[in-house]
């Protein structure tokens, strides 16, 4: 009998919550109209859209006008970075000083590199072995001056939580602050420092909404130049016809994710411990000569996502890891899903000091809200068996 597939790639995607799917279907059935239309059906669709916007604003502690619905976090990050930098640069008539880290998601580093090519000055801070920006280095760089800081809440590969509070201390000055908040939402309590961000991005499919809907929170500062040309929807910041049904699903999933955050975090930590114990114990039993796996994720709840393990397997050919996992029906990742097809190893892990070979031989395990310790034990045991067979071949 074929094994049931086990899913440990929640940082890439989550299943749509039934409640969010029901909200989407209801809105699409009852108000399948253009919310910009002035007739009665259009106004009904506009009501669904604005109700969702109000709910998102209430849950995140901002104003309705601050909520910009997008197609996802990639669009939100691009809108924030290009919109903030180009708008500010036009007013200053000079290149800007941009501050970030090599641990950022490609949706952030990509726009920053493009802005650098336009003539802006980009400084990437050093990171520690988990990909975290040291507080002292961040403080020193901020004291030296920056026009915009782009720093993620939590890293999708290693799970490290970045010191947003250090940026928040400087956010009242001339420094503008953008945060990729995608991975922290629903896994960690909303940090007070996030309220200091001029803009931050969220992605619905990371916490149980459908793919194709994200949010940019822009705190009414008037910093943004629109990324696209077109209509005047969403206060001119994001032209294009909005999707009321997707917005309703996003708001529903956000409500559930925030309500369940504490219980999810507690269970996810237990799942992570179970997975690690099953992996290390099973590997040692099956192949005593194999090196012990290396943990690249931080220890302790203060600076780590509760659901994420980042594990390297010294001496293994990294090209064999994913096929071996797939053969044993366990879904894991070698890093960011947006970059998983790239032939080069993870830039985050390289910046954190791993060699190219070790970075290639690294897996990310991330648990969703449906995971249980028993499920994680089975996953760790399967991975141990797959890795043990690779080591046996390598050792001979």
N, C-alpha and C positions, 0 to 999 in steps of 0.2 A: 504494500500500500504506500502511495506517495505521501511524503511528509507535507504537512500544512506549512505554508510560508509564514515566517515570522517577520514582523516589520519593526525595524529600529532606525528609521530615517525621518523622524518627526521634524528635525530642523530643516529638512527640505520641503516636506509637505505633510499635512494631516488630513484625515478623512473629514468630510463635511459633516458637521453635527446635524442630527435629524431635525432639530428645532430650526436651525438656520435654513436647511433645505425646505422645510415647510413654509417658512417666512418668504423665501424666494418664490416658491410655487404659488402661494396665495397672492402675492403682489403681482406676479406675471399674469395670473388668470384674471384678477379683478381690475387691474389698472395697466393693461399692456399698451400704454400710450406715451407719446413724447411729452415730457414734463415742461417743455418750453412752449407748448401750444396753449393758446388762450381760451380754447373752448372748454366746456365742462369736463369731458374725459381727460384732457390735458391737465386741467387744474387738479383733478383727483390724483393723477400720477405725481404731480408736483407736491401734493400733500403727503404722499407716501415718502417721497424723497426727503422732504424737509422734516418729517417726523423722525426719519432715520438720522438725519444730521443733528437734530436736537438731542436724540438719545446718545449718540456718540459724544457730543459735547458735554452732556451731563456726566457721563461715565468717566471722561478724561479730565474734567474740571476746567473746561475752556468755554468760550463763547461759540454760538452756532456759526457765526461768520468766520471762525478760525478753521472750520472743517472743510477741506477740499477733497472730494472723492476723485480717485485716480484709477487707472487700470491695474495698479499694483505698486509695490514698494520701489521697483526700479524707476518707474515714471515719477513717483513722488521724490525720490532722491535727486533725479535729474532736474526736476522742476525747481526744487529748493536750491541746489547748488548753482546751476546756471542762472536761475532767476535772481538769487541773492547777490552773486558775485558780479554779474553783468550790470545789474541795476546800481549797485554801489559803485562800481568802477566808472560807470558813466557819470555819476554825480561827482566823483572825486577826480575824474579825468587823469587817472594814474593807475598803474598796476596795483593789485592787492597782495597782501601777505596771507597765504593760506597755510593752516596748520592742521595736520592729521597724523595718521599712523599707517604703517604697512599692513596692519591687521584688519583694515576696513574691508567690507564686502566689495566685489567688483562694481556693483552699482554705485558705489561712492568713489572708489579709486579711479574708475574709468572717466567720469566727468572731471575729477580733479586733474588728471593727466591732460585732458583736453583743454582745460582752463590754463594749465601750465604752458601748453603749446601756444596759447593765445597771448602769452607774455606775463602771466601772473606768477608770483613767486610761491613755490610749494615746498614746505618743510615737512618731512615725515619723521616723526619721533622714534627713538629706539624703543624696543619692547623687550620684556623679560621672556623667560623660557616658556611661558604660557601664552605669549602674545599680548600681554597686558602692558599698558603704558605706565612706567613708574611715576608716582605722584611728583617726586622731586623734579624729574625731567620736564613734566608737563607744566609745573609751576614756573620753572625757570624760563621755558619758552613763552609762556603767557606774559611773564613780567617783561620779556624783551619786546613784546608787542606782536599782535596778529589782528588782521581785519576780520578773519573768519576762522573758526575752529570747527572741524568735522570729526566727531568722535562717537563711535557706536556705543550703545548701552551694553551689549554683550556680544561676544564673538560666536559665530555659528559653528566654528570648527573645534575650538578648544573649550568653549564655554566660559572663558574668562570675562568677568564683569569689569568694565573700565571705570576709572575714577571721575565720574561726571561731576561730583561735588566740587572738584578742583576747578573745572571750567565754570561752574555756576558762580563761584566766588568772583570771577572776572567778567561775568556776562552783563553786569550793569554798566561796564565801561564801554569803550568803543568796539570791543570784540563781539562779533555776531557768532551765534552758536547753532550748529545743525547737528542733530542726532539721528542716526539710524537706530530706531528703537524696535526693530522687527523681532529679534530673537528674545528679548526680555519680556514682552507682553504675555501675560498669563502664566509665566513661570516664576516671576519675581514680583514683589510689591512695587507699585509705581513709585519711583524715587522722587523726592522733593526736587532734586536737581533738574529733572525733566521739565519742570514748570519754568525753568529759566531759559530753556531752548527757544530761540526765535522760530525754528521749524523742527519738526521731527516726523519721521515716516513710519508707517505701519503697513503690514501686509496681511490681508484677511485669511489666506490659505494656510498661514502658520498657526492659527488658533481655531480652525474649524469652520471658517467661511469658505465659500467657493473660490476657486482661482478666478482672477480677472477683476478683483476689487481691492483697492488699497486706500489709504488716507494719508494726506499730508496735513499736519496741524501747523498753521501759519498764524502767529498771534497778532494779526491785524496791524503789523508794523508798516505795511506798504512797501516792504523790501523787494517783493517779487516782481520781476518782469516775466510775462507769460512765455512758456517754452514753445507754444504753438500759436499760430494765427488762426482766427476763425470768429466764432460768435462771442457773446459776452457772458456765457454761463459762469457760475461760481465766482461772481464779482470780477470777471475778466481774467482770472488767474489760470483757468483750465477750460478753454473753449471746447465745445463738443457736447453732443447729447448725452446726458447722464442716464444711468441705469437704475431706476428706483428699486427694482427687485433685488439687484445685487447689493445696493446700499442697505436695504432692509435686512438682508441676510447677514451682512457685515455687522450691523448694530446688534442683532440677536446673538451672534457668536461672541462678540466682544463682551456683552453683558454676562454670558455664561462663563467665559474664560476668566474674567475678573472675579466673579463670584466663587469660582472653584480654585483660584490660584493657590491658596494656602494648602488645601488638601492635595492638589496635584503635586506641589513641590515636595510635600512629605512623602507621598507614595513614590514619586520619581527618584528621590534619594535612596529609598529602600530598594527600588528596582536596580539602580546603578550599583549598589553594594552587592546585590545578589548576582548580577551579571559578572562583575569583576571577580568575585569569589569562585563562581562556576568556571570562568575562563581560566584563571590562574591555577586553580586546583585541578581542573580537567586536563590542562596542558601538561602540567608536571606529571600526572599519573600516566598519560598516554605517551609522553616523550620526555623522560627525565633529563635528557641531555639538552633540551631546548632552552635558550635564554629566557629569562623572565620578561614578560611584556613590560614596556615602559609607559607610564601614564603621563600624558602631556596636559591633562586637564588639572586645574587648581584643586587643592584640597580645602575643605571647609565651605560653609554656605555663604559666607560674606562676599566672596569674590568669584563665585562659580554658578553657572546655571545648574539647577538641580537635576536636569534630565540628560546631561551630556557627558560622554566619555570619549576621550581622544587617545588612542592606544597605538603604540608603535611596536613592531616585531623585528628586533635586530637580526640581521643576517638573512632575512627572507627577500626574495625577488618580489617587489611590490606589484609587478604586473600579474602575478599569479593569485593575489589575494582576492580580488573581486570575483574572478571565475570560480574560485574555491568556495567562497561564500554563497554564490548563486547556486552552485551544485548542491549545497546542503540546505537550500531554501531559507536563507536568512538575508534580509534586505538591510544593508548598511551602506555607508558612503565612504569615499576616500577624501572627502572635503566638501567644499561648497558645491551644491548641485549645479549651480550656474557655470562652474568651471570643470565639472567632472570629466568632460570630454577632452580637456587640454592635455597635451603630452608632457608638459612640465609639471614638476611637483608643486604642492601648495605653497603659494607665496607667503602665507601666514606662518607656516611651519618653518620655512627657510629663514624668515625674519626672526623667528624665535630661536634660531641657532641650530636646528636640525640639519644634518647632512642631506644631500639630495637623495641618496639611497634610503636613508631612514624615513625621510618625508614621504617617499613613494610607498614605503612599507607601513603606512599608518592608516588606521580606520577610525571613522567617527561613528559612534553609537549614540543614538538619541531616541528617548522614549516619549511616546505621546500620552495623553490623558487616559487612554484605555489600558495601558500597560499595568501588569501586576507583578509582584516579586516572583511568582511561580513561572510566569511567561518569560521573565528576564532570566531566570535560572536555566530554562530550556534553551534560550538564545545563547547564553554564555557557554553552555555545554556543547552546543552545535558548533560554535565558533572555535572552541578548544579542539574539537575533533578535526575540523578543517585545517586549522593551523598546524596541528600535530602532524598531519599527513604531509604537509609541505616541508616541515622541518625534517621529517624522516627521509624525504627525498634529497633534501639539501645536505644533511649530515652523511647520508649514505649508509 
